[in-house]
Amino acid sequence: MADPTPNKEDKAALQARYLDLVNSLATLIRNSQIHDPANEAVVKSLARALSLLNDSIHSTGELHVKLVGEFIFVNEERLRYLLDSMLNFDFLVREFKKREVGEITFNSPLTDSQLRDFVTAFIGSGFSENGFEMLRQQGALHRITVSRQKVAEEDALDRRQFVRRSYFNAVSYTKGVMGKVKSGEQINLRKAKRIVESLVDHLVAEPTLLLGMTAIKDYDEYTYFHSVNVSILSIALGQKLGLTKRSLEQIGVASFFHDIGKTEVPESLLNKPTSFTDKEWEIIKQHPTWGFLSLLRLKGFEETAMKSALASFQHHLNHDRSGYPQVLCNLDHDLISEIVTISDKYDAMTSSRVYARVPLSPDRALSMLMEQGGRQVNPVLVKVFVNLIGVYPQGSLVLLNTREMGLVFESNPNPQCLDRPRVLVVMDANGKRVSREAAPAVDLMEQDSSGGFRRTIVRSLDPNKYGISLADFLL
């Protein structure tokens, strides 16, 4: 009797087929969101998805597409997607969660019109307060069934408080470590690893909440908040790249310690409100080397410490090696170092500091990072970072064409619609402030009866000018 267990070649072929199928479904939904049904891109993606769907249904009898955590399963096969399919999978995961859909079952082969009706219903349900029920009740879905996402019953306020507590615990830890290094005390990485593990777990479970915390900027304690923000942004970028949990933890620890060399810089110099002299600048430029040496002296030196030391040394080196410190050998850039460099630059540009009291708006900072691609930062990584953060990052205050003001709290997962995030309306069209409790959440992808967008961003605004607390609204 033949062994029913598929061999490696069979499993690889199955993975490839299901990857192609899920990619085609995501592409069809994305194209249908932004184009008319008669558009060539929609017609082609519909034909492709229909062919792959029906081929799989003919082979297996029915087809199950299930979301479990952050992973997609097809007929109980967990898909291990590659970098080139990452954006489509990330999009589909968000769309499932938005509608509280846990599983879609295609019970039998579909016709062209049936698949088209399903996609129309799926997109429409995204604008409903109860997207799952709206999708389930669609009469067009007689060959398709949907199941609700299974989620733990947790109080939303408790989750927010837990995320906030973890964030400030990380800030407190960073402050303590800096103090120990200054006083010459020995430190180890065990507590740092535990804190980073917590941040990684939060980013998987509550990415919007934790990334929102990076919009909190504390002028007096910049160094400590900056280290934690860089850690969160770096972990999120690593997660977007599909790195393993162990790699994410190494990225988080390296980010925590990337500026540890600044403990060797005199306080008077770090807090100087005017421009540095040439002599003072030479001192500042030594902090990556001092950080490298400090981390090499860690007790129980191992791989994570080595990667942290390298990130500390390289985070100002620049992609084209035009930064500092100067290196004579052909030193390859470490992936973690390049990730930390991007996060470090972004958070620094969007924060108030002693010598830069007016920070850049998040969207302007992203534009500058894109301009630096290929020179100061890795051009591929910075594009992934922009997709992660969005054209209008969380915490951005924006003016809408309705004369309302909105605070961005979630980016659009569709890379073709990054300028249409979800926002909280914090000021109405008459200029009246809206309380935290009453602020409505609106999706800028929402359309009116004529097919036009109900709201569009006109420009970004400075939240400090309007006295709006980002932390209060986001958390």
N, C-alpha and C positions, 0 to 999 in steps of 0.2 A: 504493500500500500504506500502511495506517495506521501511524503511528509507535507502536511498542510501549511507548515510555518514558512513564510516567504523568506528566500535567501536575501543576501545583501543587495544583489542586483535588482531583485523584484522590489525591495523596499525603496531603493534609490529611485527606481522608475515611478513608483507610486508617489513618493515625495514630490518628484518633478511634476507629475501630472496634477496633483492637488495644489501645488504652488502656482502653477499656471492658471488653474481654475479660479483660485481665490484672487490672484492678481487681476484676472479678467473681470470678475465681479466688482472689485473695488474700482477699476478703471471705468466700467460702465456706469456705476453710481456717481462717480465724480464728474464724468462727462455730462451725464444727464442733469446734474445739479446746475450746470452753468451754460448749457447749450439747449437749443430747441430740439425736439425729438427728430426733426428731419435733417439735423446737422450731420454731415458726413462722419464726424468722429463718433457720434452717438450710434449711428447706423452700423458702422464697422465694429464698434465695441460690443453692441448688442448681438451681432451675428457670431462673433468670437465666443462670447460668454455662453450663448445658447448651445453652440456646438460642443463646447467642453462640458457643460452641465449634462446635456442629454447623453453624451458618450459615457460619462461616469454613472449616470442613472441606469443606463442599459447594462452596464457591467455589474452593478451592485444591487439593483432593484430599487433603491432609494438613496438619497444623499443627505447627510447630516453635516451642517456647518455650525460648530459650537465654539463659544467663547468661554474659556476657563482662566480666570485671572487676567493676565496680559497675553495669553497664548490662544491661538486658533487651532482647533482640531477639525479634521474632515474625516468622517466615518471612524472616529476614535484614533485617528493618526495625528499626532501632534506635529505641526509643521515647523520645521527649523529653517526659517527664511533667511535669505542672504541680503547683503547690503543693498543690492539694486532693487529688491522688493520691499525694503523696509518702510518706505513712505506709504505705499499702498496698504500694508498690513497695519501700520499705525493708524491710518485713516479709518480702516474698517473696524478696528477695535473701539475707537472713539465713537463711531456711528452706532455700533451695537450698544455701547454703554449709555449713550444719550437717550436711546429708546427703551432701555432696560431689557433688551433682547439677549437671551442666553443661547438660543439655538434656533436655527432655521432648517426645516426638513422639507426637501423636495421629494414628494411621494411618488411621482411618475413623470415621464418626459413632458416637456412644456412646448407650447407653440410660441411663435414670435410675439404674438399679442399678449399672451399670458405673462411672459417674462417682462415685457414692457409695462404691463399693468402693475406687476409686483414692484418694479423699480419706482414707478410713479407713486405708489402707495407708501413705499419705504421712505422716499424723500419727503413726501407730505407729512408723514407721521413725526418727522423731526421738528415741526413747528407746533406740535400739539403739547399741551401740558401733560397728557397721558399718551405718549407716543406708542407704547406697547399695545394698549387697548385699541387704539385707532387702527394700528396695523393688523391686529388679530381679527378685527371685525370686518375687514375689507372682503366683500363678496368675490372679488377677482382672484382671491387666493385659495380657491377650492382644491388646488393640487399642491399647495404649500401651507405648512403649519409653522407657527412660531411659538416658542416657549420663553417664559420670563426668566431673566437673569436671576440666579440664586445669590443673594447678598445677605451678609450677616446683619442682624437688626441692631444697629448702633445709633446712639444719639449723635446728631451732626455736631452739636455744640461740644460734646465730649471729644470728638475727633479733632475739632479745631483747637481746643485747649491742649490736647495731648501733643499735637504738632507744634504748637507755640512753645510748650514747655520743653520739648526736645530741642527746638531751635535755640532758645536762650540757655539751655544747659550746655549746648555746644559752644556758645559764645563765652560762657563762664569758664568752661574748660580751657579754651584758647587763651583767655586772660591769665589763668593760673599757670599754664605752661610757659607763657612769655615771662611771667614773673620768676619762675624757677630758673629758666635759662639765664636771666639777667643776674640772679644771685649765685649762679654757678652750681645749682643743684642738678642732680642726675634725673633724667626723665626716661620713661619707657613708652612703648606704643600700645600697650594692652588696653588702657582706657580709651585712647584715641580710636582703636579698632572697634570697641563696643559702641562708641558714639556714632561712628560712621556706619556701622551695621544698622543702627536705628534709623539714620537718615536714608539709607538705601531702601529699607522697608517702607518708610513713609513715601518715598518717591514712587514706589511701585503702587502703593495703595491710595495715596492722596497727592498726586503730582501738582495739582493746581494750588493746593494749600501751601505746600512747602516751597514751591517756586515763588509763590506770592510773598513769602517771608523775606525773600531777597530784595524786595522793593522797600523794606524798612532800612533807612540809612540813619545811623546815629553819629552825628558830627564829632562829639567828644571822644567816642570810643571807636573811631574809624578802623583802626588796625584789627581789632578783634572781630567786629562785625564783617569786615572785608574778608578775613580768612574763612569764616563760616559760609559767607555768600559764595565765594569762589569754590568752596568744597561742594556745595549744593549744585551750582551751575555745572561744575565739572562732572559730577556723578550723573546728572541728567543728560549731559552730552554723551557720556560713555554708554548710558542706557540706550540712547537714541541710536548709537552705533552698533548695538546688539552685543556688547561685551558681557562676559560672564560676571556673576556676582562677586567672585574673588577679585577680578580686575576692577570692578566698581569700588570695592572696598580699598584697594591699593590707590586708586585715583583720589578717593576721599581723604585718605590719610596724607597723601602727598600734597594735596591742596591745603589742608590744615597748616602744614609746616612750610609752605612755599616762601613765606616772608619771615621765617624765624631768624634770618640773618640780620634783620633790622633791630634786634635786641642789642647788637653791637654798635649801632648808630646812636650818638648822643641825643637825648630827648630834645634838647634845645634846637638841634638841627632838624629833627623830624617834625617839630612843631613850628618851624620858622615860617612866618606868614608872607615873606617876600621871596624873590627868586634866589636860587643858590649861586654862590660865586663858583668859579672854576674849581677852586680847591675843595669847596664843600661838595660839589657834584662828584668829584673823584671819590670822596668818602662814601656817598650814597651808592655809587656804582660798585662798591665792594660787597654790598650786603648779600648778593647771590653766592659769592665765594665763602663768606662767613657762614651762611646757612648750610652750605654743602659740608663744610668742615664740622659744624656743630652736629649735624645729623649722622655723620660718620662715627661720632663718638658715642652714639646711643648704646645703652646696655643691651646685650642680646642682639647685636646687629644681624639683620637677615634681609631677605629679598625686598620686603616692603620698605624698610629703612633705606636700602640702596636706591630704590626707585624714587623715594621722597627726596633723598640727597640730590639725585640727578635732576629732578624737577625744580628744586630750589636753585640749582646752578644754572639751568637753561631757561627759566621762565622770562628772562629779559634778553635772551640771546638773539631773538627774532628768527624767522624762517630762513632769511637769506644771510644770517650771521652778521647783520649790520649793527646789532645791539651790543650789549655788554653781559659778562666780561669777554674780552677778546680771547680767542682760542687760536693756537698756532696749528693744531692738527685738524684733520678732516673729521670732526666729531659729528656722528649721525644724530639726528633729532630723535628723542624717545617719544612715543605716542602720548604717554601721560604728560610729558613736558609740554607738548604742543596743545593738548587739551587745556592744561592749566594756564598757559599763556593767553588763550582766547578768553577764558572766564575772568582772569585777572584784569585784562584790559577793559572788558565790558563793565565789570563792577566798578573799577576805578573811574571810568569816564562818567558813570551815572551817579557817582557819590560826591557829596560835598566834602572837601578837605581844607586844611588850613590855607593852602596856597591856591585852592580852586573852589571858592565858596559857591559858585553857581555851576552845578553839574549839567552835563549834556542830557537832553531828553533821550529816553531809551531808543526811539527810532533813529535819532541822529547818531547815537553811538553805534548802532548796528550798521548804518551807512558808512561810517568811518572804518569799521572793521572790514566791511566788504571791499572798500578802497585799498585796504592794506593787504588784501589777499595776494599771496605769491611773494610778498616782500616781508612784512613783519609777522604775518600769520599764515598758517597752512591754508591754501585756497579751498581745498575740499572740505576740511573740517569746519571752516567758517560758514560755508553754505549750509551744512547740516545744522550748525548752531543757529543761524538765522531762521531755518525752518522750525527748530525747536522753540525759539523764543517768539517768533512771529514778527511781522513787519511792525506791528504795534504791540510791544511786549506787555506782559502783566504789569499793572500799575501805571500804565500810560493814561494820561488824562487827554481826552479828545473832544473836539467840537464836532457835532453832527450837523448835517444839512437841515435838520428839523429845529436847529438852534438849541437843542439840548446838549448837555455835557455828559459824557460817559467815561467811566473808569474801566479799562480793559481788565477782565478777570480770567479769560480763557482764549487762547489763540485758536484760529481756524486750522484744523488738521489738514485741510486740502491745500497743498503747496501752490495751487493756482489762485487761491482766494485768501492769501495771507493778510490782505488789507480789509478783511471782513471778519474780525474776531467777535466774541461775545462780550458785551459790556453791561455794567450797572449804570443806570441813569441816575446821576447824583445831583443834577440841576435841570429843572424843566425848561420849556421853551420861553417862559416868562422870567427866567432868571431866579427862580425860587429854589432854594436848597432842598434836597430830598433827604430824609433821615435814613440812617443805615437800615432800619427795620423795614422801611417802605420802598427802598430803592428797587425798581423793577429790573430784572435781568432780560436783556433783549439780544437776539441773534441778528447780526447785520446781514445774514444770508436770507432773512425773511423777506418775502415779496408781497406786493400788493395785488389787487384784482387784475391790474393791467399787465402784470408780469415784471414790473420794475421793482427795484429794491426799496423797501420802506425807509431805510436809513442808510446814510453813507458818511464816512469820516471826511471832514473838510480839512482839518489840520490838528496837530497835537498841541497841547497847552502845558504850561508850567503849573503843577499842582500847588507849589508853594505860593504862587501869586494869588491863588484863590482860597488858601487856607484849608485845603482838603487833605485829610489824613489818609494816606494809602492803607496803612495798617488797619485802621478802624473799619474801612469798607471791605478790604480783602479778607479779614479774619473775624 
